[in-house]
Amino acid sequence: MPANSFAMEKFLSDRVNELRAVTWPTRKQAIHSMITVITIMLLVGLGLTLTDSLLNQIILNLL
């Protein structure tokens, strides 16, 4: 077996072992995190939209 092939096999084997050692979140934890992220994204988007609209109105009134 060529050295590169052995190195690749070892590399992939190490990655699989690493993934087995990971503590994966439960379904409930994953859903909770997803809802939290989406809520924050919506709030930031709303804040940016309101700020943009307000600044747009201020600039239009100055012109």
C-alpha positions in Angstrom: 0.0 0.0 0.0 1.5 3.4 -0.9 2.4 5.8 1.9 -0.3 8.4 0.7 -3.0 5.8 0.8 -2.0 4.7 4.4 -1.9 8.3 5.5 -5.4 9.0 4.1 -6.8 5.9 5.7 -5.3 6.9 9.1 -6.6 10.4 8.6 -10.2 9.2 7.9 -10.0 6.7 10.7 -9.0 9.4 13.1 -11.9 11.6 12.0 -14.4 8.8 12.5 -13.0 8.2 16.1 -13.3 12.0 16.8 -16.9 12.1 15.7 -17.7 9.1 17.9 -16.3 11.1 20.9 -18.5 14.1 20.2 -21.4 14.7 22.6 -24.2 15.4 20.2 -27.2 17.6 21.4 -30.5 15.9 22.0 -33.4 16.7 19.6 -34.9 18.9 22.3 -31.7 20.9 22.7 -31.2 21.3 18.9 -34.8 22.6 18.5 -34.4 25.0 21.4 -31.1 26.3 19.9 -32.7 26.7 16.5 -35.7 28.6 17.8 -33.3 30.9 19.8 -31.2 31.6 16.8 -34.2 32.3 14.5 -35.8 34.6 17.1 -32.6 36.6 17.5 -32.2 36.8 13.7 -35.8 38.2 13.4 -35.3 40.7 16.2 -32.0 42.0 14.7 -33.6 42.1 11.2 -36.5 44.1 12.6 -34.2 46.5 14.4 -32.1 47.1 11.3 -35.2 47.6 9.2 -36.6 50.1 11.7 -33.3 51.9 11.9 -33.0 52.1 8.2 -36.5 53.4 7.8 -36.0 56.0 10.5 -32.7 57.2 9.0 -34.2 57.3 5.5 -37.0 59.5 6.7 -34.6 61.8 8.5 -32.5 62.2 5.4 -35.5 62.8 3.1 -36.8 65.5 5.4 -33.4 67.2 5.4 -33.3 67.4 1.6 
